Amino acid sequence: MKIFISADIEGIAGVMRPEQCSPGNADYDAARALMEQEVNAAIDGAFAGGATSVTVADSHAMMQNLRAEKIDPRARLVQGKPRALSMIAGIEQQQYDGLMLVGFHTAAGEAGVLAHTINGRAFYRVKLNGQVVGESDLYAAAAAEYSVPLWLVTGDDQLERWINQHYPYAQYVCVKRAISAHAAESDSPAIARAQIRKQASIAVSKAVPGITNRFCAPYTLELMAAKPVLADLFMLIPGVERLDAVTVSYTSGSVVPVISLLSAFSYLASTQK
């Protein structure tokens, strides 16, 4: 049984400030260590539940947060960017049985610790087929196109409500309670790791085969940029339509091009101060 894990940092126990998520800040190394430990807990739990292979995609910022020597040697590690499937790059290389999202967070425009979608400085709100989406939704939908069901998500209590509503068949581990965008009440990292290991093992042993996708083709992306100049830039990409000063849209028969487009938008946004 093959498991794919996508790892972010904002939903990790003990992480609640933007400075913890950015290299060069004093607290970053401590936060990345917490991220590594939760990822290892998920890996260990997956193998305990019956996994024969685990691949981890480092999926925060420049996607080089996880130090290879700190990660369970039984797992393979995907790192670096750009990559077409971004946070689940590698899932297309072989047939996986289940997807786990470790350290995830709520969507842009929603309540939750460090909530954003793809690029918090550039994307104010992202919708797919008229519904607000976060990273968990986008990558669960993309994974579904490769017939990989969502089995486990970890993060804060606000994301827990979201996952329970939209993906009730998935296991969830709540590692902290959101107080505000930059404040949280976290479980002890040791407790968080124990719960992640336990639920990862349960998720793999249950091996729920069904895939419940919130969305059906065609997929229409509607993105509200943080300011008009960003929409100006996004319009440079063929196929992108402008709806108003800050909102653009794009329609595709597959989620995968939508993922690639959002990555391109994020790169374009980085040209603006």
MARPA-766763 format. One record per residue (C-alpha): x, z, y; residue in one letter; residue number from 1. Coordinates in pm, whole numbers, plus 32768, in hexadecimal, padded with zeros to 4 digits. Example, Ala and Ser with C-alpha at 12.3 -4.5 7.8 and 13.67 -1.06 7.14 Angstrom:
residues 2
+------+------+------+------+------+
!   c1 !   c3 !   c2 ! resn ! resi !
+------+------+------+------+------+
! 84CE ! 830C ! 7E3E !    A !    1 !
! 8557 ! 82CA ! 7F96 !    S !    2 !
+------+------+------+------+------+
This chain:
residues 273
+------+------+------+------+------+
!   c1 !   c3 !   c2 ! resn ! resi !
+------+------+------+------+------+
! 8000 ! 8000 ! 8000 !    M !    1 !
! 8090 ! 7F95 ! 8150 !    K !    2 !
! 8052 ! 8051 ! 8294 !    I !    3 !
! 8094 ! 7FE1 ! 83F9 !    F !    4 !
! 80C7 ! 80E9 ! 8508 !    I !    5 !
! 80C2 ! 80A0 ! 867E !    S !    6 !
! 8162 ! 81B8 ! 8748 !    A !    7 !
! 8124 ! 8209 ! 88B7 !    D !    8 !
! 8192 ! 833B ! 897C !    I !    9 !
! 8079 ! 83A2 ! 8A6B !    E !   10 !
! 7FA4 ! 8434 ! 8952 !    G !   11 !
! 80B7 ! 850E ! 88C0 !    I !   12 !
! 808D ! 8689 ! 88C1 !    A !   13 !
! 8150 ! 871E ! 89E5 !    G !   14 !
! 814E ! 85DB ! 8AB3 !    V !   15 !
! 8076 ! 85D6 ! 8BEC !    M !   16 !
! 814A ! 8562 ! 8D14 !    R !   17 !
! 81B9 ! 83FD ! 8D6C !    P !   18 !
! 8323 ! 8472 ! 8D91 !    E !   19 !
! 832A ! 84D2 ! 8C21 !    Q !   20 !
! 82DF ! 836A ! 8BC4 !    C !   21 !
! 83F1 ! 82BD ! 8C8C !    S !   22 !
! 8563 ! 82A3 ! 8C2F !    P !   23 !
! 8646 ! 8333 ! 8D39 !    G !   24 !
! 8572 ! 8466 ! 8D71 !    N !   25 !
! 85EA ! 85B8 ! 8CFD !    A !   26 !
! 84BF ! 85F7 ! 8C19 !    D !   27 !
! 84BE ! 84A2 ! 8B6D !    Y !   28 !
! 85AC ! 84F6 ! 8A50 !    D !   29 !
! 84DF ! 8628 ! 89F3 !    A !   30 !
! 839F ! 8557 ! 89F6 !    A !   31 !
! 8436 ! 8440 ! 8923 !    R !   32 !
! 84A7 ! 8547 ! 8828 !    A !   33 !
! 8340 ! 85C6 ! 880F !    L !   34 !
! 82CF ! 845E ! 87E0 !    M !   35 !
! 83CA ! 842A ! 86C7 !    E !   36 !
! 8357 ! 8566 ! 8618 !    Q !   37 !
! 81E7 ! 8501 ! 861E !    E !   38 !
! 823F ! 83A5 ! 85A2 !    V !   39 !
! 8307 ! 843E ! 8485 !    N !   40 !
! 81DF ! 851D ! 8430 !    A !   41 !
! 8101 ! 83E9 ! 8413 !    A !   42 !
! 8205 ! 8335 ! 833E !    I !   43 !
! 822D ! 8461 ! 8257 !    D !   44 !
! 80B5 ! 848A ! 823A !    G !   45 !
! 8085 ! 831A ! 81EC !    A !   46 !
! 8181 ! 8328 ! 80CF !    F !   47 !
! 80E9 ! 846D ! 8052 !    A !   48 !
! 7F97 ! 83BF ! 8046 !    G !   49 !
! 801A ! 82A0 ! 7F74 !    G !   50 !
! 80BA ! 81A7 ! 8062 !    A !   51 !
! 81CE ! 80D1 ! 7FCE !    T !   52 !
! 8241 ! 803D ! 811A !    S !   53 !
! 8228 ! 80A9 ! 8288 !    V !   54 !
! 8280 ! 7FE1 ! 83BF !    T !   55 !
! 828B ! 8087 ! 8517 !    V !   56 !
! 826C ! 7FC6 ! 865E !    A !   57 !
! 8309 ! 807B ! 8788 !    D !   58 !
! 81FF ! 802A ! 888B !    S !   59 !
! 8240 ! 80E2 ! 89CF !    H !   60 !
! 82CA ! 803F ! 8B0D !    A !   61 !
! 8404 ! 7F78 ! 8AAE !    M !   62 !
! 83B9 ! 7FCF ! 8942 !    M !   63 !
! 8509 ! 8070 ! 88F9 !    Q !   64 !
! 84AF ! 81E0 ! 88FC !    N !   65 !
! 84D8 ! 8235 ! 878D !    L !   66 !
! 8640 ! 8271 ! 8728 !    R !   67 !
! 8674 ! 81C8 ! 85DA !    A !   68 !
! 8748 ! 82E2 ! 8550 !    E !   69 !
! 8630 ! 83DA ! 859B !    K !   70 !
! 8522 ! 831B ! 84DE !    I !   71 !
! 84CD ! 8355 ! 8370 !    D !   72 !
! 85B4 ! 8263 ! 82B6 !    P !   73 !
! 849A ! 81F4 ! 81D1 !    R !   74 !
! 83F7 ! 813B ! 82F8 !    A !   75 !
! 8456 ! 7FF4 ! 839E !    R !   76 !
! 845E ! 7FEE ! 851B !    L !   77 !
! 83ED ! 7EDF ! 860E !    V !   78 !
! 847D ! 7F02 ! 876D !    Q !   79 !
! 84B6 ! 7E44 ! 88B2 !    G !   80 !
! 83EF ! 7D4A ! 897F !    K !   81 !
! 8362 ! 7C53 ! 89D0 !    P !   82 !
! 82A3 ! 7C20 ! 8890 !    R !   83 !
! 8162 ! 7B58 ! 8865 !    A !   84 !
! 8099 ! 7C6A ! 87BB !    L !   85 !
! 8132 ! 7D7A ! 8895 !    S !   86 !
! 80CE ! 7ECF ! 8809 !    M !   87 !
! 8086 ! 7E4C ! 86A9 !    I !   88 !
! 8196 ! 7D43 ! 8697 !    A !   89 !
! 81FB ! 7D1B ! 852C !    G !   90 !
! 80A1 ! 7D4F ! 849C !    I !   91 !
! 8088 ! 7BD6 ! 8470 !    E !   92 !
! 81BD ! 7BC6 ! 8391 !    Q !   93 !
! 811B ! 7C4B ! 8256 !    Q !   94 !
! 7FCC ! 7CCE ! 81DE !    Q !   95 !
! 7FA1 ! 7E39 ! 8242 !    Y !   96 !
! 7E91 ! 7F1A ! 81B9 !    D !   97 !
! 7E5E ! 8002 ! 82E2 !    G !   98 !
! 7EB5 ! 803A ! 8451 !    L !   99 !
! 7F12 ! 8186 ! 84F4 !    M !  100 !
! 7F29 ! 81BD ! 866D !    L !  101 !
! 8002 ! 82E9 ! 86C2 !    V !  102 !
! 801A ! 837E ! 8820 !    G !  103 !
! 7F0A ! 82A3 ! 88BC !    F !  104 !
! 7E38 ! 82E3 ! 89F3 !    H !  105 !
! 7CF0 ! 8280 ! 8A99 !    T !  106 !
! 7CA8 ! 8141 ! 8B59 !    A !  107 !
! 7CE5 ! 80EF ! 8CC4 !    A !  108 !
! 7BC2 ! 8172 ! 8D90 !    G !  109 !
! 7B6C ! 827F ! 8C90 !    E !  110 !
! 7BB5 ! 83F5 ! 8C8C !    A !  111 !
! 7CE0 ! 846B ! 8BC5 !    G !  112 !
! 7E4F ! 84C8 ! 8BD3 !    V !  113 !
! 7F1E ! 83AA ! 8C67 !    L !  114 !
! 7DFD ! 82B7 ! 8C2E !    A !  115 !
! 7E4C ! 8147 ! 8C63 !    H !  116 !
! 7E37 ! 7FF8 ! 8BB4 !    T !  117 !
! 7F80 ! 7F3A ! 8B80 !    I !  118 !
! 7FF9 ! 7F5E ! 8CE7 !    N !  119 !
! 7F79 ! 8085 ! 8DAF !    G !  120 !
! 800D ! 800B ! 8EF7 !    R !  121 !
! 7F73 ! 7EB1 ! 8EE1 !    A !  122 !
! 7E31 ! 7EBF ! 8E13 !    F !  123 !
! 7D15 ! 7F8D ! 8EA4 !    Y !  124 !
! 7C1D ! 7F3E ! 8D8D !    R !  125 !
! 7C1A ! 7E57 ! 8C60 !    V !  126 !
! 7AE3 ! 7DD7 ! 8BB1 !    K !  127 !
! 7AAF ! 7D07 ! 8A79 !    L !  128 !
! 795D ! 7C5F ! 8A4E !    N !  129 !
! 78D5 ! 7D3A ! 8B64 !    G !  130 !
! 7949 ! 7E86 ! 8ACF !    Q !  131 !
! 7A5F ! 7F62 ! 8B59 !    V !  132 !
! 7B87 ! 7F64 ! 8A6B !    V !  133 !
! 7CC4 ! 802A ! 8A44 !    G !  134 !
! 7DF9 ! 7FE3 ! 8979 !    E !  135 !
! 7D5E ! 8075 ! 8840 !    S !  136 !
! 7C3D ! 7F7D ! 8858 !    D !  137 !
! 7D15 ! 7E4D ! 889E !    L !  138 !
! 7E09 ! 7E8D ! 8784 !    Y !  139 !
! 7CFF ! 7EF6 ! 868B !    A !  140 !
! 7C50 ! 7DAC ! 86D6 !    A !  141 !
! 7D93 ! 7CE6 ! 86AF !    A !  142 !
! 7DE4 ! 7D9B ! 856A !    A !  143 !
! 7C87 ! 7D4B ! 84EA !    A !  144 !
! 7CDB ! 7BD9 ! 850E !    E !  145 !
! 7DED ! 7C18 ! 840E !    Y !  146 !
! 7CF4 ! 7CD9 ! 8333 !    S !  147 !
! 7D9A ! 7E27 ! 837B !    V !  148 !
! 7CA6 ! 7F4A ! 83B4 !    P !  149 !
! 7CE2 ! 806A ! 84A5 !    L !  150 !
! 7D21 ! 81A4 ! 83D6 !    W !  151 !
! 7DB1 ! 82AB ! 84C0 !    L !  152 !
! 7DD0 ! 82F1 ! 8637 !    V !  153 !
! 7E78 ! 8417 ! 86E6 !    T !  154 !
! 7E5F ! 8482 ! 8853 !    G !  155 !
! 7D91 ! 855B ! 893C !    D !  156 !
! 7C28 ! 85D2 ! 892B !    D !  157 !
! 7BAA ! 84BF ! 8A12 !    Q !  158 !
! 7C2F ! 83B0 ! 892C !    L !  159 !
! 7B9E ! 8470 ! 8807 !    E !  160 !
! 7A40 ! 8447 ! 8899 !    R !  161 !
! 7A83 ! 82D3 ! 88CA !    W !  162 !
! 7B03 ! 829C ! 8768 !    I !  163 !
! 79EA ! 8369 ! 86CD !    N !  164 !
! 78ED ! 8294 ! 8788 !    Q !  165 !
! 7980 ! 813E ! 8740 !    H !  166 !
! 7A47 ! 8170 ! 85FC !    Y !  167 !
! 799C ! 828E ! 8544 !    P !  168 !
! 7A3C ! 822F ! 83F7 !    Y !  169 !
! 7B9E ! 8270 ! 847D !    A !  170 !
! 7C51 ! 83BE ! 845C !    Q !  171 !
! 7CA8 ! 8467 ! 85A6 !    Y !  172 !
! 7DA3 ! 8575 ! 8603 !    V !  173 !
! 7D68 ! 861A ! 8756 !    C !  174 !
! 7EB6 ! 86AC ! 87C8 !    V !  175 !
! 7E51 ! 8716 ! 8929 !    K !  176 !
! 7D30 ! 8753 ! 8A17 !    R !  177 !
! 7D2B ! 868D ! 8B5A !    A !  178 !
! 7D14 ! 8765 ! 8C92 !    I !  179 !
! 7D58 ! 8649 ! 8D85 !    S !  180 !
! 7E16 ! 8502 ! 8D8A !    A !  181 !
! 7F60 ! 85BF ! 8D9C !    H !  182 !
! 7F0B ! 870C ! 8CFB !    A !  183 !
! 7EBA ! 8771 ! 8B97 !    A !  184 !
! 7E9D ! 8893 ! 8AA6 !    E !  185 !
! 7F6A ! 8828 ! 8976 !    S !  186 !
! 7F83 ! 88A5 ! 8815 !    D !  187 !
! 80D6 ! 8922 ! 87A7 !    S !  188 !
! 81A4 ! 87F1 ! 8740 !    P !  189 !
! 81C7 ! 888E ! 85E7 !    A !  190 !
! 804D ! 88AD ! 85C3 !    I !  191 !
! 801B ! 8749 ! 8644 !    A !  192 !
! 8115 ! 86C3 ! 8548 !    R !  193 !
! 8074 ! 8780 ! 8428 !    A !  194 !
! 7F1D ! 86F7 ! 847F !    Q !  195 !
! 7F9F ! 8594 ! 84A6 !    I !  196 !
! 804E ! 85A4 ! 8357 !    R !  197 !
! 7F13 ! 862C ! 82B1 !    K !  198 !
! 7E26 ! 852B ! 8347 !    Q !  199 !
! 7F15 ! 8409 ! 830B !    A !  200 !
! 7F22 ! 846B ! 819D !    S !  201 !
! 7DA7 ! 8481 ! 818C !    I !  202 !
! 7D7E ! 8331 ! 823B !    A !  203 !
! 7E60 ! 8281 ! 8141 !    V !  204 !
! 7DD0 ! 832E ! 8011 !    S !  205 !
! 7C6D ! 82D4 ! 807F !    K !  206 !
! 7CD9 ! 816D ! 80CA !    A !  207 !
! 7B94 ! 810A ! 8178 !    V !  208 !
! 7B87 ! 7F8F ! 8144 !    P !  209 !
! 7A7F ! 7F2E ! 8242 !    G !  210 !
! 7ACC ! 7EAB ! 839C !    I !  211 !
! 79DB ! 7EF5 ! 84B6 !    T !  212 !
! 7A35 ! 7E1B ! 85DE !    N !  213 !
! 798A ! 7E6D ! 8728 !    R !  214 !
! 79A9 ! 7D03 ! 8797 !    F !  215 !
! 795D ! 7BA4 ! 871F !    C !  216 !
! 79ED ! 7A55 ! 8787 !    A !  217 !
! 79F6 ! 79BD ! 8882 !    P !  218 !
! 7AB2 ! 7ACE ! 893A !    Y !  219 !
! 7A90 ! 7ADE ! 8AB3 !    T !  220 !
! 7B91 ! 7BB2 ! 8B66 !    L !  221 !
! 7B33 ! 7C39 ! 8CBD !    E !  222 !
! 7C4C ! 7CE7 ! 8D74 !    L !  223 !
! 7C35 ! 7D9E ! 8EBF !    M !  224 !
! 7D8C ! 7DA2 ! 8F63 !    A !  225 !
! 7E09 ! 7EBE ! 903D !    A !  226 !
! 7E23 ! 7DD6 ! 916C !    K !  227 !
! 7DD3 ! 7C6B ! 91CB !    P !  228 !
! 7F3A ! 7BEE ! 91C3 !    V !  229 !
! 7F46 ! 7C3B ! 9050 !    L !  230 !
! 7E0F ! 7B69 ! 9014 !    A !  231 !
! 7EBF ! 7A55 ! 90DA !    D !  232 !
! 7FDE ! 7A65 ! 8FE1 !    L !  233 !
! 7F01 ! 7A76 ! 8EAD !    F !  234 !
! 7E4D ! 793B ! 8F20 !    M !  235 !
! 7F92 ! 7879 ! 8EF5 !    L !  236 !
! 7F59 ! 787B ! 8D7D !    I !  237 !
! 7E88 ! 7753 ! 8D04 !    P !  238 !
! 7D32 ! 77B3 ! 8C7F !    G !  239 !
! 7D13 ! 78EB ! 8D56 !    V !  240 !
! 7BE4 ! 78EB ! 8E3C !    E !  241 !
! 7BAE ! 79BE ! 8F72 !    R !  242 !
! 7A69 ! 7A7F ! 8F93 !    L !  243 !
! 7AB2 ! 7B31 ! 90DD !    D !  244 !
! 7BD9 ! 7BA8 ! 91AD !    A !  245 !
! 7C62 ! 7C8E ! 909F !    V !  246 !
! 7BB6 ! 7C1D ! 8F5D !    T !  247 !
! 7C21 ! 7B08 ! 8E71 !    V !  248 !
! 7B99 ! 7A96 ! 8D23 !    S !  249 !
! 7C0E ! 79D7 ! 8BF2 !    Y !  250 !
! 7B58 ! 7967 ! 8AB6 !    T !  251 !
! 7BF6 ! 7937 ! 8961 !    S !  252 !
! 7B86 ! 7902 ! 87FC !    G !  253 !
! 7C7A ! 7A0F ! 8789 !    S !  254 !
! 7CEB ! 7B62 ! 8805 !    V !  255 !
! 7E5B ! 7B0F ! 87D1 !    V !  256 !
! 7E78 ! 7A25 ! 8901 !    P !  257 !
! 7DCA ! 7B31 ! 89D1 !    V !  258 !
! 7EDB ! 7C29 ! 896D !    I !  259 !
! 7FEA ! 7B2F ! 89CC !    S !  260 !
! 7F3D ! 7AE5 ! 8B16 !    L !  261 !
! 7F2C ! 7C55 ! 8B73 !    L !  262 !
! 809F ! 7C73 ! 8B2C !    S !  263 !
! 80E2 ! 7B47 ! 8C0C !    A !  264 !
! 8009 ! 7BDF ! 8D1E !    F !  265 !
! 80D0 ! 7D22 ! 8D03 !    S !  266 !
! 8219 ! 7C67 ! 8D29 !    Y !  267 !
! 8194 ! 7BA8 ! 8E56 !    L !  268 !
! 8121 ! 7CEE ! 8EF2 !    A !  269 !
! 8282 ! 7D78 ! 8ED7 !    S !  270 !
! 82F5 ! 7C76 ! 8FDB !    T !  271 !
! 822D ! 7D2D ! 90E5 !    Q !  272 !
! 82A2 ! 7E71 ! 9182 !    K !  273 !
+------+------+------+------+------+
